């Protein structure tokens, strides 16, 4: 029982500070979005469909930066699942 309380307290502390760890993600106009998208696109280049109308689903999307990258690359059929 003591461990569960400890884990719950730890979880609460982590989630309370979560937005602070992702500075800039709240604003898609922030430079961090564009920088991340450019780097991620370079790593994912061979994995993305060539057809820009292909359906893209982001599971557990967090702040939505992957969807931002896909839209920047011209994909429009994007869906989010939180």
N, C-alpha and C positions, 0 to 999 in steps of 0.2 A: 504494500500500500504506500509506503514511504516513497518508493521509486516513481509511482504514478503521479504523486503530487509534485515531485521534483521535475519530472518530464513536462507536466502541465505548466509549471512555472516557467521552465525554459522555453517552451513553445510560445507562451504568452509574451515573453521578452523578445523573442526573435520576430514574431509577427508585429509587435508594436513598433519595431524599428525597420521593418521591411521597406517601406517607401523611402526611408532615408538612405538606404543602400543603392537605390536606383535613381539617383539625382538626374533630373532631365527627362525621365521617361514619362512624366505626367504631361509633358508638352511636346507634341509631335513636331513642333517647329524648332525644337532645341537641336543644336548641332550634333549632340550625341546620337540622335536617331540616324542622321545621314551617314555619320562615320561608321556606326555599327552596320548599317545596311550595306555599305560599300564593301566592308570586310567580309561580312557573311555571304554576300553574293559571290565573291571571289572563291570562297570555300565550297559553295554549293553549285557552282556553275554547271558541272556535268550531271547533277542530279535533278535539276529543274526541267520540267517539260518544255519543249520548244514551242508548243502551241500555247500562246498567251491567253487563250480562252479556256484552257483546261481548268477544271475545278480544283481548288486548293483549300484544304482544311487544316487549320492550326489547332491542335488539341492541347489544352493546358497552356494557353497563349501568354500567360503572364501579362506584361505591359503591352503586348501587341507588336513588338518590334519585328517579328518575322513577317507578319502581314504588311507592315509598313514597307519592308524590303521588297516583298512581292509586288506591291502596288507601284513602288518606285521603278521596278523592272518592267512594268507594263501589264502585269496580271490583274484582271478585273473581277474574275469569278472567285473571290476569296470569301471564306466563311470562318467564323471564330466559334470555338467551343470552350467555355471557361469552366 
